[in-house]
């Protein structure tokens, strides 16, 4: 009856892995994407022989060995360890907050001294019931770290003053009393040698892909092509926003080629002052220890999201979660459509979470058929 077993809307990590697993089980798949490239947000583009992370810095990290082994079948990963630095008014601090940060801030040398200093700071402004994000952060880490490294960055990210943001946004702030600048605590971490696009190319080998194809522009035609649909676009758009639009934070990226070999000496530099309009500058070559004569940097600006802008971070507050619940009720009744990925499930996922989610979905939808 149908030309394909599965139409997969969205050629990001979720859609691509679903297609790979379906093909492995003998299913005929068509993957479409409205963008002009594969990979969704993990897409990397070669510029000046450097793999540029077009949609922001992407560092693969996981504690899940199964996920790590899974992704390693498609690429070799290098030993990159994410150790960003923060710039606040020309002062440089190491992240995450660790002994290097505390030494720079207060001149303390031992964990005992650092803990004592934090305790002093907490006593200085004792807050038992934090009413907003500012009070919450100060109650967790004290005034110095908050004012220099948390306040401006968070306000830029959310586009709102910290005193107007709810306390629950920051549940905890990672603090480490060792001289260890590794941002993540995960067992496995790295960057795929040759960039993320290579991974997706390998995953999609032998699978039909149509780019520049928006599902909504030819909805009926696409729906009639396949027995089932895996939809990784926006769930509210799928239902024509009938209950209203889910909200996101957006970002804009400004890429620049510089005629110098090494611009900032690190892949990720955060700008924590409110007055600097971008939150980070990424220098892509450092993800892969590049020695190219030129360099490419990207400034990342947080932006308000409007319909039609790229939706990057779901705003999972009570209002949006309730709205999503209504859409999910409709989605659960669908017999032909499976929703997946960060937009279909309205949840922020790191890449390792996406792999876990899609493998669960494969298990549920493709493995039961085999029995
Ligand atoms: P996407 O990659 O967004 O793929 C969905 C695809 O669907 C898109 O290509 C889109 O064009 C397409 N689509 C949507 N609607 C339609 C339509 N109507 N018709 C056709 N196609 C459509 N994760 C990490 O693990 N480490 C990191 O360091 C990290 N850094 C990040 C930094 C930033 C700035 C952001 C925003 C995310 C970061 N992530 C990181 C998360 C990572 O990007 C996601 O986990 C991953 O990209 C999600 O994959 P996906 O397939 O769900 O979604």
Boltz pocket constraint, residues with backbone or C-beta under 6 A from the ligand:
constraints:
  - pocket:
      binder: B
      contacts: [[A, 9], [A, 10], [A, 11], [A, 12], [A, 13], [A, 14], [A, 15], [A, 32], [A, 33], [A, 34], [A, 35], [A, 37], [A, 39], [A, 40], [A, 41], [A, 42], [A, 55], [A, 56], [A, 57], [A, 58], [A, 59], [A, 60], [A, 61], [A, 213], [A, 214], [A, 215], [A, 216], [A, 232], [A, 233], [A, 234], [A, 251], [A, 312], [A, 313], [A, 340], [A, 341], [A, 342], [A, 343], [A, 349], [A, 350], [A, 351], [A, 352], [A, 354]]
      max_distance: 6.0
